[in-house]
Each structure stands twice: as C-alpha cells, then as structure tokens.
Amino acid sequence: MDKEKVKICVLVSGGGTNLGALIGAEKSGILTSGKISLVISSNADAYALTRAKEAGIKTAVVDRRTAKSREEFEQQMIKLIDEEGCGLVVLAGFLIILSESFIRHYEGRIINIHPSLIPSFCGEGYYGLRVHEAALARGVKVTGATVHYVNKITDGGEIIEQRAVYVREDDTPKTLQRRVMEEAEWIILPKATELVCQKILSSNKANTNKDIKN
C-alpha cells in the first residue's frame, strides 16, 4: 500500500532552482511525505516551468499583469490549487506579495524560503540579489537561509529551518547568492517541506480519529 502523501503546489516566478531541489529530494527519498503535484508560475517565461514539465509535473501560468485585480489573480491560483487538492503551498522564488486573505486560506499550510538568516535582511524589498548586496554592505561574517511559515507580515512567520553560510572576503553578491543556495537553501527547503508534510498528515489523522470517536 502506498504511503499517504500531501499534495504540494509550488509557486514560482523565475529559474526554479529551489523547485529543482524539491524535485531532486522527492526522487532521492528525502521528501517522502509529500508529492509535488502542481507548479504555478506568475511568469510565462520562467524556466521553472520547464523544470516541472521535464519532471512530469502539472504546470499553470497565472499572470498578475493580465489579471484585472490582485483578488482575481489570487482567486485564479486558489481555484487551481484547491481543484488539485493540494494540502501545502511552497513559495520558491515567488516574487509577488500575497494578500492576507490568500494566506489565511492556507493558514499553517504555506511556507517560504528566504535567502538570509531571518530577522536579518528580510521584509519588503529584500529579495534576490538585494538580500546579498545588503549583507555584504553591512559587513556580516555569517549569512544563510530560512524556511518559515507565511503570515501577514512579509518574512515574519514562524521559523521552521535555518542554515548558516560563512561570508568570504572576496564574495560578490552573485557568488554569495550561489553559495547560499547550494549550502543552505537547497538543503533546508526539502527538509522543512518534509517536516511540514509530516505535521499535516499527523493533523489529518488526528482529525479523522476524532471524527470517528464522535
């Protein structure tokens, strides 16, 4: 009998390196309690869509620019996610700030990867290379990455996993970005995703048992 798994939707906007890490983790057996069932991109040209298609994962594009409003944009995504039956939403390089309403719809079931050790270099305006530029400008000796639950405060949700990366004297924003991905993001995102999937399965089982007793 196949192990019960949480269906996962991954939201992306760009190259999808973290999506690649999740796909690899599923293949290697690191991610066993969840299955990537859907990838939604806010950008039709995102290479992440190619990664997903090559792995046989269903894809969709929901473009914020063509939606009449943020509400319409988010409702399109919610419809796709819920129709697929996804129990977890993973933001993996998704560059659009989501509304409190969207987040509340998936409360406790939506997580994000951020390329710093939160609470440093996080919040609105801190994404991509900007995070690493800020870290180097500040002169920090250690940076890293964080996986956290998503709440109404940008990068303000409960921390699930963190991993530190030492900064080198000759680092540029690009070299630091690459090393943070390789030494932190690609390791902790699959690990955190597995942990959250386990938690969701345990909660579902507890609720089922409760209903049976009642």
N, C-alpha and C positions, 0 to 999 in steps of 0.2 A: 504493500500500500504506500503510495507516495505521501511524503511529508506535507502537511498543510503549509501553505506559504502565503505571505502577504503580497498582494499585487502592488507594484510600485510604479508611480508615474514620476519621471524625471523632467524638470523644466529647465530648458537651456536657451542660450542666446548666441553662443559662439562656437568655438572649436570642439568643445566637448571632451576635454582631456579628463575631467573628473568622471564624466559618463563612461569614458573608456576604462577608467579604474574600476568602476562598478561592474561593468560588463566582464572585465577580467576576473574580478572577485567572485562573480557568480559561476564562471567557468571553472575556477580553481577550487571552489568549495569553501571559500571564506564567507561568502554570502549564501546561506542555505535556508534561511527562514523567510526570505523574500525573493520575488521574481520581478524583474523589470518588464513590465507589460506595455508601457506606453511612454513615448518621449514626445513632449510638446515643445516646439521652438517658437520664440517670438520673432525669429528672423528666418525667412525662407532660404537664405543662402548659407545658413550655419552648417559648418562641416559636421557638427554633432549629429545632424540628420543622416548623413552618410554613414557615420559610425553605427548608428542604430539600425539602419536598413541592412547593413552588412552582417549585423548580428541577428537579423530576423525579427527585430522588434518593431511593433506598430508605431508609426510616426504621424504627427499632425503639426500644422503651422497655424498659429493664431497671432496675427499681426496687429499690434497695438495701433499702428499708424492708419490702418484701414477701418478699425472699429470706430463707431460713432462716439463712444464714450468709454471710460475705464470700466464702468459697470458692464457694458456689453462685452468688452474684451474678456473680463474675468468670468462672466456667465458662460461664454463660449468654452473656456477652459474647464470650468466646473462641470459642464454638461459632458464633455469628453472624458474627464477623469471619473465621474460617477457612473457613466454608462459602461466604462471598462471595469468598474468595480474595484478601483484602486484604494487600498487602505492606508497608503503612505505616499506623501508628496515630497520629493527631494529637489531642492533648488541647487543646481550645479552650474554656476556661472550664468544665472538668470539675472539680467540686468534691469529688471523693472520692479519698482517698489509695489508691493501688493497691498490692497486695502485691508482695513481691519475686518471688514465683512468677509472677505475671502479667507483670511487667516482664521477667523472664528469658525468658519465652515469646516476647517480641517484641524481644529484645535487639538494639540497633542499628537498630531499625525503629519506635521510638516516641519522639515528640518533644512538647514542651510550650511554650506561650507564657506568660511571666510578666511582669507589669507593673512591673518595676524593672530596674535595671542590676545583675544578679547579680554579686557576692555581697551586695549591699546589699538589705535589706528582703525577705528570702526565707526559705524554710523553713516548717515547720509553723506554722499560724496566720496566715501572711501571704497573703491572697487578697482579691480585690475591692477595696473602698474602704479596707480596713485597710492595704493597702500604701501608698496615697497619704496616708492620715492619718499614718502613721508617717514618711513622707518629709517632710511639712510640719512635723510636730512636731520633727523633727531639724534642720530649717532648711537642708536641702540646696539648692543652687542649680541642680543638674542631676539629673534622673532619666531614666527611659526604659523600655525593654522589652528582653527577652531571649528568644530561642528556644534551647532546649537539648535534648539527648538526655535521656531519663528513665532514671534508675538508682535504686538502693535508697535513696539519700539524697534527701529532698524538695528539689527545685530544685538538686540537686547534680551533675547530669550535665554532660557536655562542652558548652560553649557553641558554638552554630552561628552565630548572628547577634545583634548588639546595635545599638540605635539610641538616641541621647541626645535628651532633650527638656528645654529650659530651664524652670525653675520661675519663675512670675511672683509678684510681691509680693502681688497680690490673689487668688491662687489659693485655691480651696477644694478639698477632696478630690474633689468631683464635677467641677469644671472641669478639674482636673489629670488626673483619670481619663479624661475625654473627649479631652483633647489628647494624652495618651499613646497612646490608641487610634488617633486619627486620624493622628498624626505618627510613630508608631513601630510599634505592633502590627500595624496593617492593611498596613503596608509590608513588615516583615521576616518575618511568618509565611508569606505566599505565596512570598517569595524563598527562605526556608530550606526550605520544603516542596519546592520545585522542585530545590534543590541536593541534598537527601537522596534524592529520587526518582531523580535522575541517578546518584547514587552506588549506589543499589540496582540500577538497570539495568546499570551497568557491572560490578558484582559478579556479577550473574546471568549476564551474557555471559561473564565470565572463567571462571566455574564450568562453564558449558556447554562452552566451548572446551577446558577441562581434561579434562572427561569424554570429549570426542571424541578427544583425543590419547591418553587412557588406554585 
